[in-house]
Amino acid sequence: MITNTPSTTLAPPVEETRYEEELARGLAAADEEAFAAIYRRWGSLVHTMATRLLGDAHEAEDVTQQVFLGAWHGRSGFRPERGPLGAWLVGITRRKTVDALAARTRRLALVDSAAHGTDAGAEQGETAPDRVLDRVLLVDALSRLPQQQREVLCMAFYEDLTQAQIAERTGMPLGTVKSHARRGLHGLRLVIEQSAAPGTGM
């Protein structure tokens, strides 16, 4: 027999709410132990959310670090009356993920422009010197990669080969080709981001 009884499963336990409020106060007071507890409590959630949105676990790790660094430096902006701490962190995660996707789009446009000889960014009002610097940056970034990673990416960029075709041409297992491509792209991203960082002249 089913009876209509009030449900309490959706309401957070009192102790749980109090603990979150305590962590929020600790964050506001720049308590490092409280911040460490916040990371243990929500770090996995933030990483999982970022991974689902980005589709890249390595990039999600970077975003997770950015989220908690942002939370620490922007702790004065947390307002308990606007929502719980967890929701605030989720909001930061969304913003950092959008930033990461925008940066990824920029990198892909840069790579595509160099691979096909087109002027990526022309529609965005970039000047010719900007585009030349972009291409020089990409060539320099490729030159810094290990040989096999560089060869795999060059075949993909300049010859428009699929990973299966690259495996067939080189004799490498497909899994190895995928690994070189993934690590190579990650390396390119790091070099490009470092070169584009403030103070580098780019």
N, C-alpha and C positions, 0 to 999 in steps of 0.2 A: 504494500500500500504506500502510495506516494503522498506525502503531506507537504503543504506549503509552509516552510519554515524560513525565517529570515536567514539569508546567507551572510557569513562573516569572512568568507575566504578571500574576498577582494580587498578587504581592509588590512593594511599592514599591521602586524603586531605592535603593541605599544612599546615594548622593549626595542624592537627593530627601529621604530621611528625615533625613539630617544637616542639610540646609538648613532643614527645618521645625523641627527641634530648636533650631537657631541662632536662628530667628525667635522661638520660644517663650521662649528665654532673654532675648532682646532685649526682648520684651514685659514680662517679669517685672522687668527692670531699668529699665523706663520709657524705653527707647530709642526716640525718635521716628522715627528712620530705619527701624528694624525694624518699627515700627507701620505706617509708610507702605508698606513692602513687604508686610506682612500684608494691608493694604487692597487693594493691587494684585493680590495673589494670590487672595483670596477674595471681594472686593467683588462681582464679577460673579455668582458662585455665590449669594451671599446675596440679591442683588437679584432674580435669576431665581426663587429659591425663594419669596421674599416675594410676587412678582408672581403666581406660580401659585396660591399659597394665598389671596391677597387679591383677585385678579382686577382689580387697579387699579395701574397702573404708577406713578402719582403717589404713592399711599399707600405703595407698595413702596419708593420713594425715601426717604420719611420713616423707614420701618422700618429700612432699610439704615443710615441715619445713626445711629439709636438703637442698633442692634446693635453698631456699632463704637465708639460712645461708651460703651456699656455694657461692652464688652470692655476698653476702656482703663481706665475707672474701677474695673472689677471684676477687673483682671488678677491681683490677689493670690489670687483664687479659682480660677485655673487650676491643675489638678493633672495633670502629664504622665503620671503612673502610671495615671490613669483613662481616658486616651485621647488621641489626637492633637489638635493645635490646631484643625484643620479641623472635627473632630467637635464640639469645644467651641463653636465659632462657630455651627455648625448648631443646636446646642441653644439658644443664645441667640436665634437667629433664630426658632425655633419659639415660644419664650416671648413674644418681642416681637410676633409675628404674632397670637398668641392675645389679647394685650392690645389690639392694634389692632382685631381683630374684635369684642371686647367693647365697645370705645369706639364702634365703628360701630353696633353694636346699640343702644347707649344713644342715639346721635344719631338713628337712625331712629325709635326709640320716641318721642323728644321731638318730632320732626317730625310723626309720625303722630298723636300726641295733640293737637297744636295744629291739625292739619288736620281732624280728625274730632270734636274737642271731647271726647275721652275723657280719662280720668285715667291716663296712662302712669305707671307707678311706684307706683300705689296698692297693687298686689299685693306690692310690695317694701317696703311700710311707709313710704312717703314721706308727709310731712305736707302739708296743703293749702297752706301758705305755700311749700313747696318746689315744688309743681306750678305755683303762680302765677308764681314766679320763673322757672321753666322756660319758661313761655309768653311772659313778657315778654322773656326772653333770645332766644327764637326770633324774635319780631316785630322786636326790635332788630337781630338779625343780618340778617334779610331786608331791613330798611331801609337797610343799609349796602352792599347789592349794587348793581351797575349796573342801570339800569332794565330792560333786556331780559332779563337773568338773573332779576331779581326777578319780572317778569311771567310768564316761563316756569314758574318754580317755583310761583308762586301758582296758576296754572291747573292745574298737576299736583297740588298739595297740596289746594287748596280746592274745585276743580271735578272732581277725579279724572279729568282728561283724559290720554289717552295722548300720547306725543310726536308721533305721526302726526296726531292730532286738533288738537294745538296748532299744528302746521305748517299744517294746512288753515285753521284759524281766523285765524291771523296772516298767512298768505301767505309765511312764511319757509320756506326749504328745510329739509327734515328734518334734514340734516346740521348746519345752523346751530342748530336747536332742540336737538339732542343736545349740541352744543358749549356752548350757553348753560346747559343743565341740568347738564352735567358741571362746568363752571367755577363755576356757582352753588353746587352742593353742596360743592365744594371750599372755596369762600369761606365758606359756612356753617360748615363743619367748623372752619376756622381761627378764626373769630370765637367760636364756642362753646367751643373748647378754650382760647382765650386768656381768655375770661370765667370759665371754670371752673378756671383755674389757681390754685394756692395763692397767697393774698395778695390775691385780687380780691374776696373777700367772698362768693363763690358756693360 
